[in-house]
């Protein structure tokens, strides 16, 4: 999936370089990449949820540590 994202960023960059003005280039690049960022974020939701569940399960299995003794 990341190789397709890298290729899409390259296409967006080439389209931005070919724009008539700097502002047009920036807008073109943002117009191409912001939807990509949204898709990548949505695609990673399941992995983030699994990592959080694994971390919470690991924390539930480990006993709480004693707080440091003060002098």
Backbone as a ProteinNet text record, in pm:
[ID]
protein_1_A
[PRIMARY]
XXXXXXXXXXXXXXXXXXXXXXXXXXXXXXXXXXXXXXXXXXXXXXXXXXXXXXXXXXXXXXXXXXXXXXX
[TERTIARY]
81.8	0	86.8	199.8	285.9	350.9	377.7	437	339	210.6	109.9	100.4	113.2	109.5	230.5	347.4	467.9	453.4	399.2	377.9	277.9	174.4	74	134	219.7	286.6	377.1	443.7	527.3	442	329.1	239.1	191.3	157.1	112	223.1	344.3	457.4	481	474.6	493.6	381.5	259.4	148.3	166.8	218.4	240.7	353.3	457.2	568.4	520.2	428.4	377.6	270.3	238.9	133.8	182.1	88.1	118.8	183.6	147.4	201.4	237.3	305.2	345.1	220.7	129.1	6	-71.8	-79.5	-146.7	-77.5	54.8	130.8	105.8	103.8	77.4	-63.9	-159	-298.1	-315	-247	-254	-195.8	-79.8	-16.5	-104.5	-159.2	-247.1	-375.1	-427.6	-549.4	-529.1	-407.7	-377.9	-342.9	-274.3	-220.5	-310.4	-393.5	-480.9	-579.2	-642.3	-726.4	-645.3	-521.7	-434.6	-407.2	-380.7	-356.4	-478.2	-596	-719.4	-736.2	-709.9	-722.7	-622.7	-498.5	-397.4	-433.3	-486.2	-525.7	-640.6	-739	-851.2	-807	-712.9	-664.6	-587.1	-524.9	-447.4	-527.5	-657.3	-739.9	-742	-756.4	-761.2	-630.9	-518.9	-388.3	-369.4	-411.5	-400	-486.7	-606.3	-697.3	-638.9	-579.6	-516.6	-398.5	-314.1	-198.6	-243.3	-347.9	-397.3	-452.6	-526.4	-582.4	-470.8	-366.8	-253.8	-181.8	-162.2	-95.3	-177.3	-309.4	-394.7	-396.3	-395.4	-392.9	-259.9	-152.2	-20.8	-13.9	-68.3	-69.1	-156.5	-264.4	-352.8	-285.7	-194.1	-127.1	-8.8	53.6	169.7	123.1	183.3	143.3	193.4	120.7	165.2	296.8	383.4	511.3	496.7	579.3	577.5	632.3	571	624.9	760.4	846.7	977.9	965.5	1052.9	1053.3	1116.7	1051.4	1110.1	1190.4	1291.5	1378.1	1325.7
-118.5	0	125.7	117.3	234.4	264.4	163.1	188.6	264.4	234.2	308.7	452.8	473.1	608.6	689.2	626.1	695.2	732.7	641.7	670.2	784.3	787.3	893.5	1028.5	1030.6	1155.3	1203.6	1110.4	1147	1208.8	1149.8	1204.6	1343	1359.6	1489.9	1593.4	1554.7	1646.2	1687	1591.9	1624.1	1714.3	1691.6	1778.2	1918.6	1929	2058.8	2134.8	2062.4	2128.3	2183.7	2117.9	2162.1	2269.1	2315.1	2415.9	2551.4	2639.4	2770.2	2865.7	2853.4	2945.3	2866.9	2933.4	2869.7	2837.4	2931.1	2908.2	2791.6	2787	2675.9	2543.8	2545.5	2424.8	2375.4	2468	2430.1	2375.2	2442	2396.3	2260.3	2239.8	2110.8	2000.8	2028	1927.5	1894.2	1997.2	1972.1	1900.5	1937.1	1872.5	1725.2	1689.3	1549.1	1471.1	1534	1459.4	1457.5	1556.5	1553.4	1436.4	1405.7	1285.2	1157.4	1153.7	1038.8	1024.3	1134.9	1129.8	1076.3	1117.8	1069	919.1	872.4	729.3	648.6	695.2	623.3	621.4	732.7	737.7	640.9	637.6	545.2	399.7	373.2	236.7	187.7	277.5	238.9	230.1	255.3	256.4	119.9	14.4	-119.7	-156	-121.3	-151.1	-72.2	53.5	133.1	74.2	30	-28.8	-158.3	-242.6	-366.8	-339.4	-242.1	-209.3	-159.7	-76.9	-26.4	-139.7	-232.1	-345.7	-435.6	-458.8	-539.9	-472.4	-340.5	-267.1	-271.7	-254.5	-259.5	-399	-503.2	-640.1	-668	-618.9	-637.3	-565	-444.4	-369.5	-437.3	-502.8	-570.8	-694.9	-758	-878.2	-848.8	-734	-702.2	-643.3	-687.7	-632.9	-489	-408.5	-270.3	-267.6	-176.6	-165.4	-78.3	-108.8	-27.6	110.3	213.1	348.2	361.9	448.9	464.7	514.1	462.9	501.8	640	726.8	858.9	852.8	932.7	930.1	1011.8
0	0	0	69.8	75.8	-58.5	-139.1	-269.8	-358.7	-346.1	-422.9	-372.9	-243	-186.8	-233.2	-235.5	-281.8	-429.3	-508.3	-650.3	-668.1	-586.5	-596.5	-557.8	-457.3	-418	-531.3	-598.7	-712.5	-823.9	-853.3	-955.8	-914.2	-786.9	-738.2	-749.8	-719.1	-730	-875.1	-966.2	-1107.8	-1159.9	-1114.3	-1154.8	-1096.8	-975.1	-912.3	-982	-1023.1	-1093.4	-1227.6	-1291.3	-1420.4	-1413.1	-1293.5	-1279.1	-1332.1	-1362.7	-1420.1	-1320	-1191.3	-1089.8	-964.5	-874.2	-748.1	-665.4	-659.4	-583.5	-642.9	-774.4	-840.7	-813.9	-809.4	-778.9	-637.9	-544	-404.7	-390.2	-452.2	-443.6	-511.7	-622.6	-691	-603.2	-542.9	-458.4	-338	-274.6	-159.6	-202	-317.1	-366.4	-397.3	-436.2	-465.4	-338.5	-243.3	-129.3	-6.5	14.9	133.3	130.4	16.6	14.5	38.8	-10.2	14.4	163.8	230.8	374.9	449.6	407.9	470	449.4	329.2	299.5	381.6	389.7	468.2	616.2	666.8	807.7	835	746.2	764.1	750.4	661.7	643.1	765.1	839	956	1084.4	1078.4	1199.6	1267.6	1191.3	1249.8	1318.9	1258.8	1319.1	1448.2	1449.3	1572.7	1683.5	1647	1745.2	1802.9	1716.1	1763.5	1855.2	1817.8	1902.8	2039.6	2043.2	2171.3	2255.9	2195.3	2269.3	2322.2	2241.4	2287.6	2403.6	2393.9	2501.1	2630.3	2618.7	2737.4	2798.6	2714.4	2766.1	2836.5	2780.9	2842.1	2976.3	2982.8	3107.7	3212.5	3170	3264	3324	3249.6	3297.6	3388.7	3373.3	3456.2	3588.8	3699.3	3828.5	3842.9	3918.6	3936.4	4014.1	3976.6	4044.2	4168	4268.2	4390.4	4360.7	4420.2	4398.8	4466.2	4417.3	4479.5	4624	4708.6	4849.5	4865.3	4939	4965.5	5094.6	5105.8	5224.5	5333.9
[MASK]
+++++++++++++++++++++++++++++++++++++++++++++++++++++++++++++++++++++++

